[in-house]
Amino acid sequence: MKNRFFVYLIVVASTAALSAQVPPAGRGRGAAAPPNESVRTGTHRISASLTGLLGWRIGAPSSAYGASFLEGAVKADAAGLGVIEASASQKASAQISKNLDGSLSADELAAVKTKLRALALRVGAYRVSKLGAGDRAVLDFAKSLGADIVIAPGDASTLAAIDKLATEAGINVAVETKDPKSLLAAIGSLSNRVGIATDVAGFTKSGMKADRLMALALHTGGAAQPKVLMEITKQLPPPEEQPDKCGNCGRPYGGTRPLFISLESGKAEDVVAFEKSVRPAMGYRVDLDSKLLPITGVDKIPAAERAAIEAGLPKQAQVKPRKPRKLLVIDLNPAGTYYHTTIAHGNLAVQLMAKNTGAFEAIFSNDLSNLKYPKIKQFDAVFLNSIDGPVFPDPEVLDGLLRFVREGGGMAGVHAATYASMDIPEFSDLIGAADGPHRVEPATLKVDDPASPLMKGFKEQLFPYTDEFYHFLPTGPYSREKLHVLLSIHMGLSNTSNKNVRPDGDYGLVWIKSYGKGRVFNCALGHTPTLFSNPLTAQMMLNGLQFVLGDLDADTTPSAKLPKK
């Protein structure tokens, strides 16, 4: 079994980190974070997911909004972007009449950075009208804004000087040109600090390779856009297995060269159009990752934890299968996402439940082509074992899963599964929740529906439990109007760290729901091995799998619509 951990060496470690990342020089030591002023949905954007997966930053030029830089930043945030292109020729703000350059005083620069932090907005590139051998201060100013790319004009005769300057300053410079072909010969001998900034027409007509593309301008519309995005993706260095150096932060490595993609209009509708057009390219990359990320083996589970799981699991199914059942198990965590070590424990538990009870046959595979229609019809249900990150960008893969469940199939998820493809609302709606703050801590759990066959065995309606409890956001899809909640945190008897996230104080952890003719079961527990070693929760998991497989009938009426007792 290949090592499941990889070192992800791109500029930022994860999509979630990028969406909240602020220019690093904008925080003084000990400085308090400003109040959040962002109105966008944070990590719930495909444009944000692209950083962890492909290393791309998606933004818009602040000049597209026809105002000062900070006024443009506010509009970029409203359009759903977490990245913006700054320009030295633009005024800093309505209150600061100076251009956004080294002429700003320390206090004025601090005010700009504070606003960027409040908007959780990153400067993806800094544009200047000229860059010469004596302009080191320009590059230093760009770095102070948090940019790692400077876009500047240039020609073959100036490239060597630009390369020397960029290398000394430790920042990348993208030389802007409509005709990249004129620079290709000269740029080939330079360091990776120098690349090309152009538009789609320049990229395609020049025949240049993507390894020198550092900034790409996308104009409104254009049928060629998805094709170009796919071509750039295919030219990325392939993911490589790397030695684990940082535990669960390791990911497939796809190269360290940044790419800033500018949506020139800055309009919200063009952001949406881009996100739609880039999904096939993301799906292609996820498919490559899936081939490098085999199903997690169980051989490294500590002996004591293995023994506890073997002892805690049920030895027989609650109901006899109505026919032979096949359960597809997926534990894929693409680049830029957190990998849970307890995935191995879940795989072991499913193996043993299948062997001990005969309730189903378990097929373990991260090959996402299994989810495409009609191939997915060979299974009775799909079990998502703590998958995380952009698993479902490929429309054909997600559409296959949605159709499968809608037409009578089943899907179960455990722990991190609600964190998969949070940038695609259709999946979050399917599973029933998205993200929320969480921490490993003790709490008192409440059995919300002791009459449900999935909760058979629970003699007490309240019991203590320690896990990483998700407190799903009130702005997400979690709602008792849609879900039949089986287990939740009893907030009156618990003092969890995120107890004020929801005004209604409702923190469901386990639920079932109908989706068309199909069935969904989700258990947010599972950060620790206890889920499968505790006989009660282990039985609940087997019951949940039998429910989604179609053998255990249960009432899925949303909790809010049940008669009050």
C-alpha positions as CSV (number, residue, x, y, z in Angstrom):
1,M,0.0,0.0,0.0
2,K,1.4,3.4,-1.0
3,N,2.0,6.0,1.6
4,R,-1.2,8.0,2.0
5,F,0.5,11.2,2.9
6,F,2.1,13.7,0.5
7,V,3.8,17.0,0.8
8,Y,1.8,19.7,-0.9
9,L,4.3,22.4,-1.8
10,I,2.1,25.0,-3.5
11,V,2.2,28.5,-2.0
12,V,-0.8,27.9,0.3
13,A,-1.6,24.7,2.1
14,S,-5.3,24.5,1.6
15,T,-8.3,26.0,-0.1
16,A,-10.0,26.8,3.2
17,A,-6.8,28.6,4.3
18,L,-6.6,30.6,1.1
19,S,-10.2,31.9,1.3
20,A,-9.5,33.3,4.8
21,Q,-5.9,34.2,4.2
22,V,-4.8,37.8,4.4
23,P,-1.6,39.4,3.2
24,P,0.9,38.2,5.6
25,A,2.6,41.6,6.1
26,G,-0.8,43.1,7.0
27,R,-0.8,41.7,10.5
28,G,1.4,43.4,13.1
29,R,2.7,41.2,15.9
30,G,-0.2,40.7,18.3
31,A,-2.5,42.8,16.1
32,A,-6.2,42.0,16.7
33,A,-8.2,40.8,13.7
34,P,-10.6,43.4,12.3
35,P,-14.3,42.7,12.3
36,N,-15.3,40.5,9.4
37,E,-16.8,42.6,6.6
38,S,-16.9,39.9,3.8
39,V,-20.3,39.0,2.3
40,R,-19.1,36.1,0.1
41,T,-19.4,32.5,1.0
42,G,-15.7,31.9,1.8
43,T,-14.6,28.3,1.0
44,H,-18.0,27.6,-0.7
45,R,-16.7,28.7,-4.0
46,I,-15.1,26.7,-6.8
47,S,-12.8,29.6,-7.5
48,A,-11.4,29.2,-3.9
49,S,-11.1,25.4,-4.2
50,L,-8.8,25.8,-7.2
51,T,-5.9,27.0,-5.1
52,G,-5.5,23.8,-3.2
53,L,-6.2,21.6,-6.2
54,L,-4.4,23.3,-9.0
55,G,-2.4,26.2,-7.4
56,W,-4.5,28.8,-9.3
57,R,-5.7,32.0,-7.7
58,I,-8.9,33.5,-9.3
59,G,-9.5,37.2,-9.0
60,A,-10.3,40.3,-10.9
61,P,-8.5,43.6,-11.5
62,S,-9.7,46.3,-9.0
63,S,-9.8,48.7,-11.9
64,A,-12.7,46.7,-13.4
65,Y,-14.9,48.2,-10.7
66,G,-14.1,51.8,-11.7
67,A,-13.3,53.0,-8.3
68,S,-10.3,53.2,-5.9
69,F,-8.5,50.0,-4.9
70,L,-10.4,49.4,-1.7
71,E,-13.7,50.3,-3.2
72,G,-12.9,47.7,-5.9
73,A,-12.0,45.2,-3.2
74,V,-15.4,45.5,-1.6
75,K,-17.0,44.9,-5.0
76,A,-14.8,42.0,-5.7
77,D,-15.8,40.4,-2.4
78,A,-19.5,41.0,-3.3
79,A,-18.9,39.2,-6.7
80,G,-17.7,36.1,-4.8
81,L,-14.0,36.5,-5.2
82,G,-11.4,36.1,-2.5
83,V,-8.5,37.4,-4.6
84,I,-7.9,40.8,-6.3
85,E,-5.4,42.3,-8.7
86,A,-4.0,45.6,-7.4
87,S,-2.5,48.4,-9.6
88,A,0.1,51.0,-8.9
89,S,-1.9,53.4,-11.0
90,Q,-5.0,53.3,-8.9
91,K,-5.9,55.4,-5.9
92,A,-5.6,53.5,-2.6
93,S,-9.1,54.4,-1.3
94,A,-11.7,57.1,-1.2
95,Q,-10.0,58.4,1.9
96,I,-6.4,58.0,0.7
97,S,-5.9,60.1,-2.4
98,K,-2.4,58.7,-3.1
99,N,-1.8,55.9,-5.6
100,L,-1.4,52.3,-4.3
101,D,2.4,52.4,-4.3
102,G,5.5,53.1,-2.2
103,S,4.4,56.7,-1.6
104,L,1.9,55.5,1.1
105,S,2.8,56.3,4.6
106,A,3.1,53.5,7.2
107,D,-0.3,54.4,8.6
108,E,-1.9,54.6,5.1
109,L,-0.5,51.2,4.1
110,A,-1.7,49.7,7.5
111,A,-5.2,51.0,6.7
112,V,-5.2,49.3,3.4
113,K,-4.1,46.0,4.9
114,T,-6.7,46.2,7.7
115,K,-9.5,46.6,5.1
116,L,-8.1,43.6,3.1
117,R,-8.1,41.5,6.3
118,A,-11.7,42.5,7.1
119,L,-12.7,41.3,3.7
120,A,-10.5,38.2,3.9
121,L,-9.2,39.2,0.5
122,R,-5.8,38.4,-0.9
123,V,-3.8,40.4,-3.5
124,G,-3.1,37.9,-6.2
125,A,-1.1,40.2,-8.4
126,Y,0.3,43.7,-8.4
127,R,0.3,45.6,-11.8
128,V,2.9,48.3,-12.6
129,S,3.4,50.3,-15.8
130,K,7.1,49.8,-15.8
131,L,9.8,47.7,-14.2
132,G,13.5,48.4,-14.5
133,A,16.7,47.3,-12.9
134,G,16.4,50.0,-10.3
135,D,12.9,49.2,-9.2
136,R,13.5,46.9,-6.3
137,A,11.3,49.0,-4.1
138,V,8.4,48.3,-6.3
139,L,8.7,44.6,-5.8
140,D,9.2,45.0,-2.1
141,F,5.9,47.1,-1.9
142,A,4.1,44.3,-3.8
143,K,5.4,41.8,-1.3
144,S,4.2,44.0,1.6
145,L,0.7,43.8,0.1
146,G,0.9,40.0,0.1
147,A,1.2,39.6,-3.6
148,D,3.6,37.0,-5.0
149,I,3.3,38.1,-8.6
150,V,4.0,41.4,-10.2
151,I,2.6,42.0,-13.7
152,A,4.8,44.4,-15.7
153,P,5.5,45.2,-19.4
154,G,8.7,44.0,-20.9
155,D,10.4,42.6,-24.0
156,A,13.2,40.2,-24.8
157,S,15.9,42.8,-24.1
158,T,14.7,43.5,-20.6
159,L,14.1,39.9,-19.4
160,A,17.5,39.2,-18.0
161,A,17.4,42.4,-15.8
162,I,13.9,41.5,-14.7
163,D,15.0,38.0,-13.8
164,K,17.9,39.3,-11.7
165,L,15.6,41.8,-9.9
166,A,12.9,39.2,-9.2
167,T,15.4,36.6,-7.9
168,E,16.9,39.2,-5.5
169,A,13.5,40.3,-4.3
170,G,12.1,36.8,-4.0
171,I,9.0,37.5,-5.9
172,N,7.6,36.4,-9.3
173,V,7.3,38.7,-12.3
174,A,4.9,38.1,-15.1
175,V,5.9,40.0,-18.3
176,E,2.7,41.1,-20.0
177,T,2.5,40.6,-23.8
178,K,-0.2,40.0,-26.4
179,D,2.4,38.0,-28.4
180,P,4.1,35.5,-26.0
181,K,5.8,33.9,-29.0
182,S,8.2,36.9,-29.2
183,L,9.5,36.1,-25.6
184,L,9.6,32.3,-25.6
185,A,13.2,31.9,-26.8
186,A,14.6,34.5,-24.4
187,I,12.6,33.4,-21.4
188,G,13.5,29.7,-21.6
189,S,17.0,30.3,-20.1
190,L,15.7,32.3,-17.2
191,S,14.8,31.3,-13.7
192,N,11.2,30.3,-12.8
193,R,10.8,33.7,-11.2
194,V,9.9,35.1,-14.6
195,G,6.8,34.1,-16.5
196,I,4.3,35.5,-19.0
197,A,1.1,37.4,-18.6
198,T,-1.3,37.2,-21.5
199,D,-4.9,36.5,-22.5
200,V,-6.5,33.4,-24.0
201,A,-5.8,34.5,-27.5
202,G,-2.2,35.1,-26.8
203,F,-1.8,31.7,-25.1
204,T,-3.4,29.7,-27.8
205,K,-2.0,31.5,-30.8
206,S,1.6,31.5,-29.6
207,G,1.6,27.7,-28.9
208,M,3.4,28.4,-25.7
209,K,3.5,25.8,-22.9
210,A,1.7,26.4,-19.6
211,D,4.9,26.1,-17.6
212,R,5.8,29.7,-18.3
213,L,2.2,31.0,-18.0
214,M,2.0,33.1,-14.8
215,A,-1.0,35.3,-15.3
216,L,-3.9,34.7,-17.6
217,A,-6.6,37.3,-18.4
218,L,-10.1,35.9,-19.2
219,H,-12.5,38.1,-21.0
220,T,-16.3,37.7,-20.8
221,G,-17.7,34.5,-22.4
222,G,-16.0,32.5,-25.1
223,A,-16.6,28.9,-26.0
224,A,-12.8,28.3,-26.0
225,Q,-12.5,29.0,-22.2
226,P,-13.2,25.4,-20.9
227,K,-10.9,24.0,-23.5
228,V,-8.0,26.3,-22.6
229,L,-8.5,25.7,-18.8
230,M,-8.3,21.9,-19.5
231,E,-5.2,22.3,-21.7
232,I,-3.4,24.2,-18.9
233,T,-4.4,21.6,-16.4
234,K,-3.2,18.8,-18.5
235,Q,0.2,20.5,-18.8
236,L,0.6,20.8,-15.0
237,P,3.3,18.5,-13.6
238,P,1.6,15.2,-12.6
239,P,1.0,14.6,-9.0
240,E,3.9,12.8,-7.3
241,E,4.1,10.7,-4.2
242,Q,6.2,12.5,-1.7
243,P,7.6,11.5,1.7
244,D,5.3,12.7,4.5
245,K,6.9,15.6,6.4
246,C,3.9,17.2,8.1
247,G,1.4,14.6,9.1
248,N,-2.1,15.2,7.8
249,C,-1.2,18.3,5.8
250,G,0.6,16.3,3.1
251,R,-1.0,16.2,-0.3
252,P,-0.2,15.2,-3.9
253,Y,2.4,17.5,-5.2
254,G,1.7,19.3,-8.5
255,G,4.4,21.9,-8.8
256,T,5.2,25.2,-7.1
257,R,4.6,27.7,-9.9
258,P,1.7,30.1,-9.2
259,L,-0.9,31.0,-11.8
260,F,-3.1,34.1,-11.4
261,I,-6.3,34.0,-13.5
262,S,-8.0,37.4,-13.9
263,L,-11.7,37.6,-14.7
264,E,-11.4,40.9,-16.4
265,S,-15.0,42.1,-16.1
266,G,-15.2,41.3,-12.3
267,K,-18.9,40.7,-12.6
268,A,-20.6,38.1,-10.4
269,E,-22.2,36.4,-13.4
270,D,-18.8,35.9,-15.0
271,V,-17.5,34.4,-11.8
272,V,-20.4,31.9,-11.9
273,A,-19.7,31.2,-15.6
274,F,-16.0,30.6,-14.9
275,E,-16.8,28.3,-12.1
276,K,-19.0,26.2,-14.4
277,S,-16.4,26.1,-17.2
278,V,-13.5,25.1,-15.0
279,R,-15.2,22.1,-13.4
280,P,-14.2,19.6,-16.1
281,A,-10.5,20.6,-15.6
282,M,-10.8,20.2,-11.8
283,G,-12.4,16.8,-12.4
284,Y,-9.5,15.8,-14.6
285,R,-7.1,16.7,-11.8
286,V,-9.1,15.0,-9.1
287,D,-9.1,11.9,-11.3
288,L,-5.3,12.0,-11.4
289,D,-5.2,12.4,-7.6
290,S,-7.5,9.4,-7.2
291,K,-5.1,7.2,-9.1
292,L,-2.3,8.3,-6.7
293,L,-4.5,7.9,-3.6
294,P,-5.4,4.3,-3.3
295,I,-7.9,3.1,-0.7
296,T,-6.5,3.4,2.8
297,G,-5.1,0.1,4.1
298,V,-5.8,-1.2,7.6
299,D,-2.5,-2.8,8.4
300,K,-1.1,0.2,10.3
301,I,-4.0,0.4,12.8
302,P,-2.5,-0.1,16.3
303,A,-3.2,-3.6,17.7
304,A,-5.2,-2.3,20.7
305,E,-7.5,-0.2,18.5
306,R,-8.0,-3.0,16.0
307,A,-8.9,-5.3,18.9
308,A,-11.4,-2.8,20.3
309,I,-13.1,-2.4,16.9
310,E,-13.3,-6.2,16.5
311,A,-14.9,-6.5,20.0
312,G,-17.3,-3.6,19.5
313,L,-18.7,-4.4,16.1
314,P,-22.1,-6.3,15.9
315,K,-21.8,-9.9,14.9
316,Q,-25.1,-10.0,13.0
317,A,-27.3,-7.7,11.0
318,Q,-30.4,-6.3,12.4
319,V,-32.4,-7.5,9.4
320,K,-31.7,-10.0,6.7
321,P,-30.8,-8.5,3.3
322,R,-33.7,-8.7,0.8
323,K,-31.1,-9.6,-1.9
324,P,-27.3,-9.7,-2.2
325,R,-26.1,-6.1,-1.6
326,K,-23.0,-4.3,-2.9
327,L,-21.6,-1.3,-1.0
328,L,-19.1,1.0,-2.7
329,V,-16.6,2.5,-0.2
330,I,-14.7,5.7,-1.2
331,D,-12.2,7.5,1.0
332,L,-10.7,10.0,-1.5
333,N,-9.1,13.2,-0.1
334,P,-7.8,15.2,-3.1
335,A,-5.0,17.8,-3.0
336,G,-5.3,20.5,-0.4
337,T,-7.5,18.7,2.1
338,Y,-7.2,17.2,5.6
339,Y,-6.7,13.5,5.7
340,H,-8.2,11.7,8.8
341,T,-6.2,8.8,10.1
342,T,-9.4,7.1,11.3
343,I,-10.3,6.5,7.7
344,A,-8.4,3.2,8.2
345,H,-10.6,2.4,11.2
346,G,-13.7,2.9,9.1
347,N,-12.5,0.7,6.3
348,L,-11.6,-2.0,8.8
349,A,-15.0,-1.8,10.4
350,V,-16.8,-2.0,7.1
351,Q,-14.7,-5.0,6.1
352,L,-15.5,-6.8,9.3
353,M,-19.2,-5.9,9.2
354,A,-19.5,-7.4,5.8
355,K,-17.6,-10.5,6.8
356,N,-19.3,-11.0,10.1
357,T,-22.9,-10.3,9.2
358,G,-23.2,-11.1,5.5
359,A,-25.4,-8.0,5.1
360,F,-23.4,-6.7,2.1
361,E,-20.3,-7.1,0.0
362,A,-17.9,-4.2,0.3
363,I,-16.1,-2.9,-2.7
364,F,-13.3,-0.5,-1.9
365,S,-12.3,1.9,-4.7
366,N,-11.4,5.6,-5.2
367,D,-12.0,5.3,-8.9
368,L,-14.6,8.0,-9.4
369,S,-15.7,6.6,-12.7
370,N,-17.7,4.1,-10.6
371,L,-20.0,7.0,-9.8
372,K,-20.8,7.8,-13.4
373,Y,-24.1,6.7,-14.8
374,P,-25.0,4.0,-15.5
375,K,-21.9,2.3,-14.0
376,I,-23.0,3.3,-10.5
377,K,-26.1,1.1,-10.9
378,Q,-24.1,-2.0,-10.1
379,F,-24.1,-0.9,-6.4
380,D,-26.9,-0.6,-3.9
381,A,-25.3,2.2,-2.0
382,V,-22.2,4.3,-1.7
383,F,-20.3,4.9,1.6
384,L,-18.2,8.1,1.8
385,N,-15.6,7.4,4.5
386,S,-14.4,10.8,5.7
387,I,-13.9,12.1,2.1
388,D,-12.9,15.8,2.1
389,G,-12.3,18.6,-0.3
390,P,-13.1,18.9,-4.0
391,V,-14.2,15.3,-4.7
392,F,-17.0,16.0,-7.1
393,P,-16.1,18.9,-9.5
394,D,-16.6,16.6,-12.5
395,P,-20.2,17.2,-13.5
396,E,-20.5,13.7,-14.9
397,V,-19.4,12.2,-11.5
398,L,-21.7,14.3,-9.4
399,D,-24.7,14.0,-11.7
400,G,-24.2,10.2,-11.7
401,L,-24.3,10.1,-7.8
402,L,-27.3,12.5,-7.6
403,R,-29.3,10.5,-10.2
404,F,-28.4,7.2,-8.5
405,V,-29.8,8.3,-5.2
406,R,-32.7,10.1,-6.6
407,E,-33.8,7.0,-8.5
408,G,-33.7,4.7,-5.5
409,G,-30.0,4.2,-4.5
410,G,-28.5,5.0,-1.2
411,M,-25.6,7.1,0.1
412,A,-24.0,7.1,3.6
413,G,-21.4,9.5,4.9
414,V,-19.2,9.6,8.0
415,H,-17.4,12.5,9.7
416,A,-15.7,14.7,7.2
417,A,-18.0,13.7,4.3
418,T,-20.0,17.0,4.8
419,Y,-16.7,18.8,4.0
420,A,-16.6,17.3,0.5
421,S,-17.3,19.7,-2.4
422,M,-18.7,22.4,-0.2
423,D,-18.3,24.6,-3.2
424,I,-21.0,22.6,-5.0
425,P,-24.4,23.2,-3.2
426,E,-26.0,20.2,-4.9
427,F,-23.8,17.9,-2.9
428,S,-24.2,19.7,0.4
429,D,-27.9,19.5,-0.1
430,L,-27.7,15.8,-0.8
431,I,-25.7,14.9,2.3
432,G,-27.6,17.5,4.5
433,A,-24.9,19.8,5.8
434,A,-21.7,21.6,5.0
435,D,-19.0,23.0,7.3
436,G,-18.9,24.5,10.8
437,P,-16.4,25.0,13.6
438,H,-15.3,21.9,15.4
439,R,-13.0,20.7,18.2
440,V,-12.3,17.4,19.9
441,E,-14.0,17.7,23.3
442,P,-16.5,15.9,25.6
443,A,-20.2,16.5,25.4
444,T,-23.5,14.9,26.3
445,L,-25.3,13.4,23.3
446,K,-29.1,13.0,23.0
447,V,-31.0,10.3,21.1
448,D,-33.6,12.3,19.3
449,D,-35.6,9.4,17.9
450,P,-35.3,6.4,20.2
451,A,-38.0,4.7,18.2
452,S,-36.1,4.7,15.0
453,P,-34.8,1.2,14.0
454,L,-31.4,2.8,13.4
455,M,-31.1,3.7,17.1
456,K,-32.0,0.2,18.4
457,G,-29.9,-0.7,21.3
458,F,-29.7,2.7,22.9
459,K,-31.2,2.2,26.4
460,E,-30.5,5.7,27.6
461,Q,-31.5,8.8,25.7
462,L,-28.5,10.8,27.1
463,F,-24.9,9.6,27.2
464,P,-21.4,11.1,27.4
465,Y,-19.2,11.0,24.4
466,T,-15.9,12.6,23.2
467,D,-15.3,13.4,19.5
468,E,-14.7,16.2,17.1
469,F,-18.2,17.7,17.1
470,Y,-19.2,19.8,14.1
471,H,-21.4,22.8,14.9
472,F,-23.0,23.2,11.5
473,L,-23.5,26.8,10.4
474,P,-27.0,28.3,10.4
475,T,-26.3,29.5,6.8
476,G,-25.7,26.0,5.5
477,P,-28.2,23.3,4.5
478,Y,-28.5,21.7,7.9
479,S,-32.1,22.0,9.1
480,R,-34.6,19.9,10.8
481,E,-37.0,21.1,8.2
482,K,-35.2,18.8,5.8
483,L,-33.5,16.1,8.0
484,H,-34.8,13.4,10.3
485,V,-32.3,13.9,13.2
486,L,-31.4,10.8,15.2
487,L,-28.6,12.1,17.4
488,S,-27.6,15.6,18.5
489,I,-25.6,17.4,21.2
490,H,-27.6,18.2,24.3
491,M,-26.6,21.8,24.7
492,G,-28.1,22.1,28.2
493,L,-25.7,19.5,29.5
494,S,-22.7,20.3,27.3
495,N,-20.3,23.2,27.3
496,T,-18.8,22.8,23.9
497,S,-16.5,25.5,22.6
498,N,-18.7,26.5,19.6
499,K,-22.0,26.5,21.5
500,N,-23.0,30.0,20.1
501,V,-22.7,29.2,16.4
502,R,-26.4,28.6,15.8
503,P,-29.1,30.9,17.3
504,D,-31.4,27.9,17.6
505,G,-28.8,25.9,19.5
506,D,-29.5,22.8,17.3
507,Y,-26.4,20.7,16.7
508,G,-27.5,17.5,15.0
509,L,-24.8,14.9,14.4
510,V,-26.6,11.9,12.9
511,W,-29.6,12.0,10.5
512,I,-31.4,10.3,7.7
513,K,-33.4,11.7,4.8
514,S,-35.1,10.8,1.6
515,Y,-33.8,12.1,-1.7
516,G,-36.2,11.4,-4.4
517,K,-36.8,7.6,-4.2
518,G,-33.4,7.1,-2.5
519,R,-32.0,7.2,1.1
520,V,-29.3,9.2,2.8
521,F,-27.6,8.5,6.1
522,N,-24.9,10.7,7.6
523,C,-23.0,10.4,10.9
524,A,-20.8,13.4,11.7
525,L,-19.0,11.4,14.5
526,G,-15.8,9.5,13.6
527,H,-12.7,11.7,14.3
528,T,-11.7,9.2,16.9
529,P,-11.7,5.3,16.7
530,T,-14.5,5.2,19.3
531,L,-17.3,5.3,16.7
532,F,-16.6,1.6,15.7
533,S,-15.4,0.3,19.0
534,N,-18.4,1.5,21.0
535,P,-21.0,-1.2,20.6
536,L,-23.9,1.3,20.5
537,T,-22.5,3.6,17.8
538,A,-21.0,0.7,15.9
539,Q,-24.5,-0.9,15.7
540,M,-25.9,2.4,14.7
541,M,-23.4,2.6,11.8
542,L,-24.3,-0.9,10.6
543,N,-28.0,0.0,10.8
544,G,-27.4,3.1,8.8
545,L,-25.6,1.1,6.1
546,Q,-28.5,-1.4,6.0
547,F,-30.9,1.6,5.7
548,V,-29.1,3.1,2.7
549,L,-28.7,-0.4,1.1
550,G,-32.5,-0.7,1.1
551,D,-33.0,-3.4,3.7
552,L,-33.8,-1.5,6.9
553,D,-37.0,0.6,6.7
554,A,-37.1,3.8,8.7
555,D,-39.2,7.0,8.9
556,T,-37.4,9.8,7.2
557,T,-40.0,12.5,7.9
558,P,-38.1,15.7,8.7
559,S,-37.9,16.2,12.5
560,A,-39.6,19.6,12.4
561,K,-42.6,18.0,10.7
562,L,-43.2,15.2,13.2
563,P,-46.0,15.5,15.7
564,K,-44.9,17.2,18.8
565,K,-44.7,14.9,21.8
